[in-house]
């Protein structure tokens, strides 16, 4: 599995059982990290799916996949093989978790593409601010009374972390 986009099918799903039978694992490579919307039999609305990267499975896995689909849906194996070539194999986004290996390869961290021409240092002139703009009279400490903050109301037990109540 040399590709960077992989999905792991959730344990306990029908798809996980099929993947273990066909591939011997729940993790497979997909064509893209971006799901696509497709209309699938058995669903009233389009579903978000990842597409299995058929180039990343072995010939034996492909043969088991074709046999499994043929058996489950009662379709001739040659027709299944043709359908796989035409349409691929969808994996419901709701039944899996996507992981991206080597994300640095897919994210452009070069800020040369950032166009900062819209920002001009002259737009931000410190001379526009006067010390008078921030007058101490704007902040009146008289509104605060020490009686508002009574340390006696606080108990050390209020701040105790009870580790046995935290679930990991």
Buried (B, 14 or more C-beta within 10 A) or exposed (E): EEBBBBBBBBEEBEBBEBBEEBBEEBBBBBBEBEBBEBEEEEEEEEBEBBBBBBEBBEEEBBBBBBBBBBEEEEBEEEEBBEBBEEEBBBBBBEBBEBEEEEEEEEEEEEEEEEEEEEEEEEEEEEEEEEEEEEEEEEEEEEEEEEEEEEEEEEEEEEEEEEEEEEEE
